[in-house]
Amino acid sequence: MSYLGENIPKLGFGFMRLPMNGEKIDIEQTKEMVDLFMSKGFSYFDSSWAYNGGKSEEAMKAAIVDRYPRESFQIATKCPVWIVKTKEEAENMIWTSLKRTGAGYIDFYLLHNLGDSRTQSFDDFEMWDFVHKLKEKGLVRHIGFSIHDNADALDKILTEHPEMEFVQFQLNYDDWESPTIQARKCYEVALKHHKPIIVMEPVKGGLLANPATSVRKIFEEANPSVSLASWAIRYAASLDNIITVLSGMSTIDQVRDNVSFMEQFKPLDQDELAVIEKARKAISEIPSIPCTACQYCVKGCPQGILIPNVFATYNRKLVYNDLASAKSRYGLETRFNGKASDCVACGNCERVCPQHIGIIENLRTIAEELEK
Protein backbone atom coordinates (compact mmCIF):
# COMPACT_ATOMS: atom_id res chain seq x y z
CA MET A 1 0.00 0.00 0.00
CA SER A 2 1.26 3.48 -0.82
CA TYR A 3 1.23 6.48 1.52
CA LEU A 4 2.50 10.00 0.95
CA GLY A 5 3.31 9.18 -2.66
CA GLU A 6 5.87 6.55 -1.63
CA ASN A 7 5.64 2.82 -2.24
CA ILE A 8 7.31 1.60 0.95
CA PRO A 9 7.43 -2.03 2.11
CA LYS A 10 6.05 -2.75 5.58
CA LEU A 11 9.46 -3.42 7.19
CA GLY A 12 11.82 -0.55 8.01
CA PHE A 13 15.40 -0.75 9.29
CA GLY A 14 15.98 1.15 12.54
CA PHE A 15 19.57 2.40 12.77
CA MET A 16 19.58 2.75 16.57
CA ARG A 17 20.80 -0.71 17.64
CA LEU A 18 23.51 -1.37 15.06
CA PRO A 19 26.22 -4.00 15.62
CA MET A 20 29.19 -2.69 17.58
CA ASN A 21 32.90 -3.40 17.41
CA GLY A 22 34.02 -2.23 20.82
CA GLU A 23 32.66 1.30 21.17
CA LYS A 24 32.38 1.85 17.41
CA ILE A 25 29.66 0.81 14.98
CA ASP A 26 30.74 -2.24 12.97
CA ILE A 27 30.40 -0.71 9.51
CA GLU A 28 31.32 -3.85 7.57
CA GLN A 29 28.67 -5.91 9.34
CA THR A 30 26.19 -3.05 8.92
CA LYS A 31 26.89 -3.08 5.17
CA GLU A 32 26.13 -6.81 5.01
CA MET A 33 22.86 -6.24 6.85
CA VAL A 34 21.90 -3.37 4.57
CA ASP A 35 22.76 -5.40 1.46
CA LEU A 36 20.55 -8.31 2.54
CA PHE A 37 17.73 -5.95 3.54
CA MET A 38 17.74 -4.13 0.21
CA SER A 39 18.21 -7.31 -1.85
CA LYS A 40 14.82 -8.43 -0.54
CA GLY A 41 13.12 -5.25 -1.75
CA PHE A 42 13.15 -3.17 1.44
CA SER A 43 14.20 0.46 1.37
CA TYR A 44 13.30 2.49 4.50
CA PHE A 45 16.03 3.43 7.00
CA ASP A 46 15.43 5.36 10.23
CA SER A 47 17.95 7.29 12.34
CA SER A 48 18.26 10.46 14.43
CA TRP A 49 20.66 13.33 14.97
CA ALA A 50 21.20 11.86 18.46
CA TYR A 51 21.65 8.13 17.82
CA ASN A 52 25.09 6.83 18.76
CA GLY A 53 26.30 10.39 19.20
CA GLY A 54 25.75 11.07 15.51
CA LYS A 55 27.57 7.93 14.36
CA SER A 56 24.30 6.32 13.27
CA GLU A 57 23.76 8.97 10.59
CA GLU A 58 27.38 8.60 9.51
CA ALA A 59 26.82 4.84 9.23
CA MET A 60 23.91 5.57 6.89
CA LYS A 61 26.30 7.38 4.56
CA ALA A 62 28.88 4.60 4.62
CA ALA A 63 26.48 1.67 4.36
CA ILE A 64 23.67 3.08 2.20
CA VAL A 65 24.13 6.51 0.59
CA ASP A 66 27.64 5.94 -0.74
CA ARG A 67 26.73 2.52 -2.14
CA TYR A 68 23.24 2.73 -3.65
CA PRO A 69 21.42 5.02 -6.09
CA ARG A 70 19.65 7.77 -4.13
CA GLU A 71 16.24 6.96 -5.56
CA SER A 72 16.46 3.36 -4.35
CA PHE A 73 15.97 4.05 -0.63
CA GLN A 74 14.30 6.39 1.87
CA ILE A 75 16.22 8.10 4.65
CA ALA A 76 14.38 9.17 7.80
CA THR A 77 16.03 11.12 10.58
CA LYS A 78 14.96 13.28 13.49
CA CYS A 79 15.75 16.47 15.41
CA PRO A 80 15.57 16.19 19.23
CA VAL A 81 15.65 19.94 19.83
CA TRP A 82 14.88 19.61 23.55
CA ILE A 83 18.57 18.68 23.86
CA VAL A 84 19.77 22.16 22.82
CA LYS A 85 19.28 25.64 24.26
CA THR A 86 18.81 27.98 21.29
CA LYS A 87 16.73 28.24 18.14
CA GLU A 88 19.92 28.45 16.06
CA GLU A 89 21.18 25.16 17.49
CA ALA A 90 17.79 23.56 16.79
CA GLU A 91 17.77 24.70 13.17
CA ASN A 92 21.36 23.61 12.62
CA MET A 93 20.42 20.00 13.32
CA ILE A 94 19.13 19.54 9.76
CA TRP A 95 22.42 20.75 8.26
CA THR A 96 24.37 18.40 10.51
CA SER A 97 22.12 15.48 9.52
CA LEU A 98 22.47 16.30 5.81
CA LYS A 99 26.25 16.46 6.14
CA ARG A 100 26.52 13.23 8.12
CA THR A 101 24.25 11.23 5.83
CA GLY A 102 25.37 12.84 2.58
CA ALA A 103 21.85 12.14 1.37
CA GLY A 104 21.22 15.50 -0.34
CA TYR A 105 17.70 15.54 1.07
CA ILE A 106 15.81 13.72 3.83
CA ASP A 107 12.78 11.70 2.75
CA PHE A 108 11.07 11.68 6.16
CA TYR A 109 12.11 14.38 8.66
CA LEU A 110 10.73 14.05 12.17
CA LEU A 111 10.48 16.34 15.14
CA HIS A 112 11.92 13.86 17.63
CA ASN A 113 10.35 12.52 20.81
CA LEU A 114 7.53 14.91 21.55
CA GLY A 115 5.57 14.49 24.75
CA ASP A 116 5.61 15.66 28.35
CA SER A 117 7.70 18.85 28.78
CA ARG A 118 9.72 18.18 25.61
CA THR A 119 6.99 19.40 23.27
CA GLN A 120 7.45 22.98 24.47
CA SER A 121 10.93 23.18 22.94
CA PHE A 122 9.48 22.65 19.45
CA ASP A 123 7.05 25.51 20.07
CA ASP A 124 9.70 27.81 21.55
CA PHE A 125 12.08 27.28 18.61
CA GLU A 126 9.25 27.55 16.02
CA MET A 127 10.23 24.19 14.57
CA TRP A 128 6.79 23.57 13.04
CA ASP A 129 7.24 26.47 10.64
CA PHE A 130 10.91 25.68 10.12
CA VAL A 131 10.37 22.10 8.91
CA HIS A 132 7.56 23.28 6.64
CA LYS A 133 10.01 25.71 5.02
CA LEU A 134 12.54 22.89 4.65
CA LYS A 135 9.93 20.96 2.73
CA GLU A 136 9.18 23.95 0.48
CA LYS A 137 12.90 24.19 -0.31
CA GLY A 138 13.09 20.48 -1.16
CA LEU A 139 15.52 19.66 1.64
CA VAL A 140 12.99 17.26 3.13
CA ARG A 141 10.14 15.48 1.37
CA HIS A 142 7.77 14.63 4.22
CA ILE A 143 7.41 16.15 7.69
CA GLY A 144 6.09 14.47 10.81
CA PHE A 145 7.00 13.72 14.40
CA SER A 146 7.65 10.92 16.85
CA ILE A 147 6.01 10.93 20.26
CA HIS A 148 6.26 9.16 23.58
CA ASP A 149 3.10 10.25 25.37
CA ASN A 150 -0.57 9.42 25.76
CA ALA A 151 -3.41 9.70 23.28
CA ASP A 152 -4.64 13.06 24.59
CA ALA A 153 -1.22 14.61 24.00
CA LEU A 154 -1.12 13.17 20.48
CA ASP A 155 -4.62 14.45 19.76
CA LYS A 156 -3.68 17.95 20.92
CA ILE A 157 -0.59 18.10 18.72
CA LEU A 158 -2.37 16.81 15.62
CA THR A 159 -5.23 19.25 16.20
CA GLU A 160 -2.81 22.18 16.48
CA HIS A 161 -0.58 21.01 13.61
CA PRO A 162 -2.65 19.41 10.84
CA GLU A 163 0.20 20.18 8.43
CA MET A 164 2.15 17.24 9.86
CA GLU A 165 1.94 14.43 7.29
CA PHE A 166 2.57 11.39 9.48
CA VAL A 167 3.22 10.32 13.06
CA GLN A 168 5.54 7.75 14.64
CA PHE A 169 4.83 6.11 17.99
CA GLN A 170 5.31 2.92 20.01
CA LEU A 171 2.89 0.17 19.07
CA ASN A 172 2.97 -3.53 19.89
CA TYR A 173 0.54 -6.18 21.06
CA ASP A 174 1.67 -5.93 24.69
CA ASP A 175 1.20 -2.14 24.83
CA TRP A 176 -2.07 -2.17 22.85
CA GLU A 177 -4.14 -1.67 26.02
CA SER A 178 -1.33 -0.30 28.20
CA PRO A 179 -2.56 2.52 30.46
CA THR A 180 0.73 4.38 30.05
CA ILE A 181 1.70 3.71 26.40
CA GLN A 182 -1.94 3.68 25.15
CA ALA A 183 -1.03 2.18 21.78
CA ARG A 184 -4.62 1.46 20.75
CA LYS A 185 -5.83 4.91 21.75
CA CYS A 186 -2.92 6.59 19.95
CA TYR A 187 -3.66 4.49 16.88
CA GLU A 188 -7.31 5.59 16.96
CA VAL A 189 -6.27 9.24 17.31
CA ALA A 190 -4.03 8.95 14.24
CA LEU A 191 -6.91 7.42 12.28
CA LYS A 192 -9.24 10.21 13.41
CA HIS A 193 -6.80 12.79 12.06
CA HIS A 194 -6.19 10.76 8.88
CA LYS A 195 -2.45 10.51 9.56
CA PRO A 196 -0.50 7.46 8.42
CA ILE A 197 1.69 5.80 11.05
CA ILE A 198 5.26 4.64 11.32
CA VAL A 199 5.49 2.02 14.05
CA MET A 200 8.39 1.98 16.50
CA GLU A 201 9.12 -0.60 19.19
CA PRO A 202 6.99 -3.37 17.59
CA VAL A 203 9.03 -5.90 19.57
CA LYS A 204 9.23 -3.59 22.61
CA GLY A 205 12.99 -3.17 22.47
CA GLY A 206 13.42 -6.91 21.98
CA LEU A 207 11.36 -7.90 25.04
CA LEU A 208 8.68 -9.62 22.95
CA ALA A 209 11.33 -11.75 21.26
CA ASN A 210 12.17 -13.24 24.65
CA PRO A 211 8.96 -13.30 26.71
CA ALA A 212 8.13 -15.28 29.84
CA THR A 213 7.89 -19.06 29.51
CA SER A 214 4.10 -19.01 29.72
CA VAL A 215 3.92 -16.62 26.76
CA ARG A 216 6.58 -18.42 24.74
CA LYS A 217 4.69 -21.68 25.13
CA ILE A 218 1.53 -20.16 23.60
CA PHE A 219 3.34 -19.07 20.46
CA GLU A 220 5.39 -22.24 20.08
CA GLU A 221 2.29 -24.41 20.36
CA ALA A 222 0.57 -22.31 17.70
CA ASN A 223 3.48 -22.40 15.26
CA PRO A 224 6.88 -23.75 16.36
CA SER A 225 8.51 -22.93 13.02
CA VAL A 226 8.41 -19.13 13.24
CA SER A 227 10.27 -16.69 15.49
CA LEU A 228 8.63 -14.93 18.42
CA ALA A 229 9.64 -11.59 16.90
CA SER A 230 7.67 -12.42 13.76
CA TRP A 231 4.39 -12.45 15.71
CA ALA A 232 5.06 -8.97 17.06
CA ILE A 233 6.18 -7.38 13.79
CA ARG A 234 3.36 -8.94 11.76
CA TYR A 235 0.84 -7.82 14.37
CA ALA A 236 1.83 -4.17 13.92
CA ALA A 237 2.14 -4.46 10.14
CA SER A 238 -1.35 -6.00 9.88
CA LEU A 239 -3.04 -2.82 11.07
CA ASP A 240 -4.52 -0.32 8.61
CA ASN A 241 -2.85 3.00 7.78
CA ILE A 242 0.70 1.81 8.51
CA ILE A 243 3.54 3.21 6.39
CA THR A 244 6.16 0.82 7.76
CA VAL A 245 7.16 -1.02 10.93
CA LEU A 246 10.64 -0.27 12.24
CA SER A 247 12.86 -3.07 13.47
CA GLY A 248 16.06 -2.09 15.26
CA MET A 249 18.17 -4.94 13.93
CA SER A 250 21.58 -5.65 15.45
CA THR A 251 22.72 -8.83 13.68
CA ILE A 252 22.60 -10.39 10.24
CA ASP A 253 20.51 -13.22 11.70
CA GLN A 254 17.86 -10.74 12.82
CA VAL A 255 17.75 -9.31 9.29
CA ARG A 256 17.41 -12.82 7.83
CA ASP A 257 14.56 -13.61 10.16
CA ASN A 258 12.70 -10.35 9.60
CA VAL A 259 12.91 -10.39 5.83
CA SER A 260 11.90 -14.06 5.74
CA PHE A 261 8.37 -13.31 6.94
CA MET A 262 8.03 -9.74 5.64
CA GLU A 263 9.25 -10.23 2.04
CA GLN A 264 5.91 -11.79 1.10
CA PHE A 265 3.98 -10.15 3.93
CA LYS A 266 0.65 -11.63 4.93
CA PRO A 267 -1.49 -9.95 7.61
CA LEU A 268 -2.36 -12.05 10.64
CA ASP A 269 -5.51 -14.10 10.15
CA GLN A 270 -8.25 -14.54 12.76
CA ASP A 271 -6.68 -17.67 14.24
CA GLU A 272 -3.33 -15.90 14.62
CA LEU A 273 -4.98 -12.86 16.18
CA ALA A 274 -6.59 -15.21 18.71
CA VAL A 275 -3.10 -16.47 19.59
CA ILE A 276 -1.93 -12.90 20.10
CA GLU A 277 -4.88 -12.25 22.40
CA LYS A 278 -4.09 -15.38 24.39
CA ALA A 279 -0.46 -14.25 24.75
CA ARG A 280 -1.54 -10.77 25.81
CA LYS A 281 -3.74 -12.28 28.52
CA ALA A 282 -0.86 -14.46 29.74
CA ILE A 283 1.37 -11.38 30.03
CA SER A 284 -1.29 -9.55 32.03
CA GLU A 285 -1.43 -12.42 34.52
CA ILE A 286 2.28 -12.17 35.37
CA PRO A 287 2.59 -10.39 38.77
CA SER A 288 3.37 -6.69 38.38
CA ILE A 289 2.50 -3.35 39.95
CA PRO A 290 -1.23 -2.97 39.10
CA CYS A 291 -1.06 0.71 38.13
CA THR A 292 -3.78 1.93 35.74
CA ALA A 293 -2.06 5.30 35.06
CA CYS A 294 -5.04 7.31 36.26
CA GLN A 295 -2.52 10.06 37.17
CA TYR A 296 -4.23 10.94 40.47
CA CYS A 297 -0.96 10.33 42.30
CA VAL A 298 1.00 12.66 40.03
CA LYS A 299 -1.08 15.76 40.72
CA GLY A 300 -0.23 15.89 44.40
CA CYS A 301 3.42 14.77 44.27
CA PRO A 302 5.64 17.60 45.59
CA GLN A 303 8.71 15.99 43.97
CA GLY A 304 7.30 15.85 40.44
CA ILE A 305 7.63 12.06 40.19
CA LEU A 306 5.70 10.59 37.25
CA ILE A 307 4.74 7.59 39.35
CA PRO A 308 2.82 5.60 36.66
CA ASN A 309 5.72 5.97 34.22
CA VAL A 310 8.22 4.89 36.87
CA PHE A 311 6.06 1.86 37.70
CA ALA A 312 5.82 0.97 34.00
CA THR A 313 9.63 0.87 33.75
CA TYR A 314 9.89 -1.43 36.77
CA ASN A 315 7.22 -3.72 35.36
CA ARG A 316 9.65 -4.47 32.54
CA LYS A 317 11.82 -6.13 35.15
CA LEU A 318 8.92 -7.89 36.84
CA VAL A 319 7.19 -9.15 33.68
CA TYR A 320 10.17 -9.77 31.39
CA ASN A 321 12.95 -10.27 33.95
CA ASP A 322 14.99 -7.70 32.03
CA LEU A 323 16.74 -5.40 34.49
CA ALA A 324 18.85 -3.70 31.82
CA SER A 325 15.78 -2.68 29.83
CA ALA A 326 14.06 -1.46 33.00
CA LYS A 327 17.05 0.68 33.94
CA SER A 328 17.35 2.12 30.45
CA ARG A 329 13.68 3.12 30.27
CA TYR A 330 13.79 4.42 33.84
CA GLY A 331 16.66 6.73 32.91
CA LEU A 332 14.60 8.18 30.06
CA GLU A 333 11.46 8.63 32.16
CA THR A 334 13.31 10.41 34.99
CA ARG A 335 15.62 12.53 32.87
CA PHE A 336 13.48 15.63 33.30
CA ASN A 337 11.27 14.49 36.19
CA GLY A 338 11.60 13.30 39.76
CA LYS A 339 13.31 10.00 40.54
CA ALA A 340 11.96 7.30 42.82
CA SER A 341 14.62 8.21 45.38
CA ASP A 342 13.24 11.77 45.52
CA CYS A 343 10.12 10.50 47.30
CA VAL A 344 9.63 12.18 50.68
CA ALA A 345 6.91 9.74 51.81
CA CYS A 346 4.33 12.50 52.20
CA GLY A 347 1.54 10.03 51.47
CA ASN A 348 -0.38 12.28 49.07
CA CYS A 349 -0.19 9.62 46.35
CA GLU A 350 -1.41 6.72 48.47
CA ARG A 351 -4.39 8.71 49.76
CA VAL A 352 -5.79 9.10 46.24
CA CYS A 353 -4.76 5.81 44.58
CA PRO A 354 -7.90 3.91 43.48
CA GLN A 355 -5.89 0.66 43.33
CA HIS A 356 -4.60 1.10 46.91
CA ILE A 357 -1.04 0.46 45.75
CA GLY A 358 1.74 0.73 48.32
CA ILE A 359 3.32 3.49 46.27
CA ILE A 360 5.91 4.65 48.80
CA GLU A 361 7.31 1.16 49.39
CA ASN A 362 7.34 0.42 45.66
CA LEU A 363 9.26 3.63 44.99
CA ARG A 364 11.83 2.64 47.63
CA THR A 365 12.28 -0.74 45.93
CA ILE A 366 12.57 0.86 42.49
CA ALA A 367 15.18 3.35 43.74
CA GLU A 368 17.24 0.49 45.16
CA GLU A 369 17.07 -1.63 42.00
CA LEU A 370 16.99 0.86 39.13
CA GLU A 371 19.23 3.64 40.41
CA LYS A 372 22.30 1.50 41.16
Secondary structure, 3 states (H helix, E strand, C coil): CCECCECCCCEEEECCCCCEECCEECHHHHHHHHHHHHHCCCCEEECCCCHHHHHHHHHHHHHHHCCCCHHHCEEEEEECHHHCCCHHHHHHHHHHHHHHHCCCCEEEEEEEEECHHHHHHHHHCCHHHHHHHHHHCCCEEEEEEEECCCHHHHHHHHHHCCCCCEEEEECCCCCCCCCCCCHHHHHHHHHHCCCCEEEECCCCCCHHHCCCHHHHHHHHHHCCCCCHHHHHHHHHHCCCCEEEEEECCCCHHHHHHHHHHHCCCCCCCHHHHHHHHHHHHHHHCCCCCCCCCCCHHHHCCCCCCCHHHHHHHHHHHHHHCCHHHHHHHHHHHCCCCCCHHHCCCCCHHHHHCCCCCCHHHHHHHHHHHHCC
